[in-house]
């Protein structure tokens, strides 16, 4: 790829702690995509993580006001809690997630910027989306379409799914496309599909 290829940086790895079927702690992965002069944040974490996210971005030389787009993979609070940090950003989300007025709303694939495509990956919620980035490698930032390494390794859709068949189809599509998967609640995964 050329020097203008988008760059993917995981700002904060997500966590998901359970006690049986009960979620004890959930905070999603927050990812920065630098595409030319534009900055995209994919998911903004839980509200309680806002200060840590701002600090991590500052270490990368990015102020929240410099972020152009916030892409919410879905509208659960552990993925949208920091949206208000990004006062100059346009929120991008699937129409089925009922995003705020003024958001960039999509229902099918959407090229946000060159090398950065938003792709429907329904199943966890019907409006779940992922961000596919063509860079030095293919990155899929997929929210809870693949929430953890265990979901990837066992090829199991998310525990919470509005449609398990669609969730499985989305999981398989992501694995077929990506070299690196940024799951919703875990660290980046080197895809071993090949």
C-alpha positions as CSV (number, residue, x, y, z in Angstrom):
1,X,0.0,0.0,0.0
2,X,1.1,3.6,-0.5
3,X,2.0,6.1,2.3
4,X,-1.6,7.4,2.3
5,X,-3.0,4.1,3.5
6,X,-5.2,4.4,6.6
7,X,-3.6,3.5,9.9
8,X,-5.4,1.5,12.6
9,X,-4.5,2.1,16.2
10,X,-6.3,0.4,19.1
11,X,-6.6,3.2,21.7
12,X,-8.1,1.0,24.4
13,X,-8.6,-2.8,24.4
14,X,-12.1,-3.8,25.5
15,X,-12.9,-6.1,28.4
16,X,-15.8,-8.5,29.2
17,X,-16.0,-10.2,32.5
18,X,-18.8,-12.6,33.3
19,X,-20.0,-14.7,36.2
20,X,-21.8,-17.4,34.4
21,X,-24.4,-15.7,32.2
22,X,-24.1,-12.4,34.2
23,X,-21.9,-9.6,32.8
24,X,-19.9,-8.1,35.7
25,X,-17.9,-5.6,33.6
26,X,-18.0,-4.6,30.0
27,X,-16.1,-1.9,28.3
28,X,-15.5,-2.0,24.5
29,X,-12.4,-1.6,22.4
30,X,-11.9,2.0,21.2
31,X,-10.0,2.3,17.9
32,X,-8.5,5.2,16.0
33,X,-8.3,5.2,12.2
34,X,-6.1,7.8,10.7
35,X,-7.1,8.3,7.0
36,X,-5.2,11.1,5.4
37,X,-5.9,14.2,7.4
38,X,-9.1,12.6,8.9
39,X,-9.5,10.9,12.3
40,X,-12.1,8.3,12.9
41,X,-13.0,6.8,16.3
42,X,-14.8,3.4,16.2
43,X,-16.8,3.0,19.4
44,X,-16.2,5.4,22.3
45,X,-16.3,3.0,25.3
46,X,-18.2,3.2,28.5
47,X,-18.7,6.7,30.0
48,X,-16.5,5.8,33.0
49,X,-13.6,5.3,30.6
50,X,-13.7,8.7,29.1
51,X,-10.8,10.2,30.9
52,X,-8.5,7.2,30.1
53,X,-9.6,7.4,26.4
54,X,-8.7,11.1,26.3
55,X,-5.3,10.4,27.9
56,X,-4.6,7.6,25.4
57,X,-5.5,9.8,22.4
58,X,-3.4,12.7,23.8
59,X,-0.4,10.3,23.9
60,X,-1.0,9.7,20.1
61,X,-1.1,13.4,19.5
62,X,-4.9,13.6,18.9
63,X,-7.3,15.8,20.8
64,X,-11.0,14.8,20.8
65,X,-11.9,18.0,19.0
66,X,-9.8,16.8,16.1
67,X,-11.8,13.7,15.5
68,X,-13.9,14.0,12.3
69,X,-16.1,10.8,12.6
70,X,-17.4,8.6,15.4
71,X,-18.6,5.2,14.1
72,X,-20.7,3.3,16.6
73,X,-20.9,-0.4,15.8
74,X,-24.2,-0.4,17.7
75,X,-25.9,1.7,20.3
76,X,-25.3,-0.2,23.6
77,X,-24.0,2.2,26.2
78,X,-20.6,0.4,26.6
79,X,-19.9,1.4,22.9
80,X,-21.4,4.9,23.0
81,X,-20.6,6.2,26.5
82,X,-17.8,8.6,25.3
83,X,-19.6,10.0,22.2
84,X,-20.0,13.4,23.9
85,X,-16.2,13.8,24.0
86,X,-16.0,14.2,20.3
87,X,-17.8,17.5,19.9
88,X,-16.8,18.1,16.3
89,X,-17.3,14.6,15.0
90,X,-20.1,13.4,12.9
91,X,-21.7,10.2,14.3
92,X,-22.1,7.3,11.8
93,X,-24.4,4.4,12.6
94,X,-26.9,2.1,11.0
95,X,-30.5,3.4,10.7
96,X,-31.8,0.5,12.8
97,X,-29.9,1.7,15.8
98,X,-31.9,4.9,15.9
99,X,-28.9,7.2,16.0
100,X,-29.2,10.9,17.1
101,X,-30.6,13.4,14.7
102,X,-27.8,14.8,12.5
103,X,-26.0,11.5,12.4
104,X,-24.7,10.0,9.1
105,X,-27.1,7.1,8.8
106,X,-26.5,4.1,6.6
107,X,-28.4,0.9,5.8
108,X,-25.9,-0.8,3.3
109,X,-22.2,-0.7,2.8
110,X,-20.8,2.8,2.9
111,X,-17.3,4.0,1.9
112,X,-16.6,6.6,4.6
113,X,-13.2,7.5,3.2
114,X,-10.8,5.9,0.7
115,X,-9.8,2.5,2.3
116,X,-12.4,2.8,5.0
117,X,-15.7,1.0,4.5
118,X,-18.6,0.6,6.9
119,X,-20.3,-2.8,6.5
120,X,-23.5,-4.1,8.0
121,X,-22.8,-7.1,10.3
122,X,-26.2,-7.8,11.9
123,X,-26.9,-10.4,14.5
124,X,-25.8,-9.0,17.9
125,X,-28.3,-6.2,17.1
126,X,-30.0,-5.9,13.8
127,X,-28.2,-2.6,13.1
128,X,-24.7,-3.8,14.0
129,X,-22.0,-2.6,11.7
130,X,-18.2,-3.1,11.3
131,X,-15.5,-0.9,9.9
132,X,-13.3,-2.6,7.2
133,X,-10.0,-0.9,6.7
134,X,-7.6,-1.6,3.8
135,X,-4.1,-0.6,5.0
136,X,-0.9,-2.6,5.3
137,X,-3.3,-5.4,6.0
138,X,-7.0,-5.8,6.2
139,X,-8.5,-4.7,9.5
140,X,-12.0,-5.5,10.7
141,X,-13.1,-3.4,13.6
142,X,-16.2,-5.3,14.4
143,X,-17.7,-4.4,17.8
144,X,-19.8,-7.2,19.2
145,X,-20.1,-9.1,15.9
146,X,-17.1,-10.8,17.3
147,X,-16.9,-9.7,21.0
148,X,-14.0,-11.8,22.2
149,X,-11.1,-14.1,21.2
150,X,-13.2,-17.0,22.5
151,X,-16.0,-16.2,20.0
152,X,-13.4,-16.1,17.2
153,X,-11.5,-19.2,18.2
154,X,-14.7,-21.3,18.8
155,X,-16.6,-19.7,15.9
156,X,-19.5,-18.9,18.2
157,X,-21.7,-15.9,17.7
158,X,-22.1,-13.4,20.6
159,X,-24.0,-14.6,23.7
160,X,-26.4,-11.8,23.3
161,X,-27.8,-11.9,19.7
162,X,-31.0,-10.6,18.3
163,X,-30.6,-13.2,15.5
164,X,-28.1,-16.0,16.0
165,X,-28.2,-17.1,12.3
166,X,-27.4,-13.6,11.1
167,X,-24.8,-13.2,13.8
168,X,-23.0,-16.4,12.6
169,X,-23.1,-15.2,9.0
170,X,-21.6,-11.9,10.0
171,X,-18.9,-13.6,12.1
172,X,-18.0,-15.8,9.1
173,X,-17.9,-12.8,6.7
174,X,-15.5,-10.9,9.0
175,X,-13.2,-13.9,9.3
176,X,-13.2,-14.5,5.6
177,X,-12.2,-10.9,4.9
178,X,-9.9,-9.7,7.7
179,X,-6.2,-10.3,8.4
180,X,-6.6,-8.6,11.8
181,X,-9.8,-8.5,13.8
182,X,-10.4,-5.8,16.5
183,X,-13.2,-7.4,18.6
184,X,-15.6,-5.6,20.8
185,X,-14.2,-6.7,24.1
186,X,-10.7,-8.1,23.7
187,X,-7.3,-7.3,22.1
188,X,-6.6,-7.5,18.4
189,X,-6.7,-11.0,16.8
190,X,-4.3,-12.2,14.1
191,X,-6.7,-14.1,11.9
192,X,-5.5,-17.6,11.2
193,X,-8.0,-18.4,8.5
194,X,-5.4,-19.0,5.7
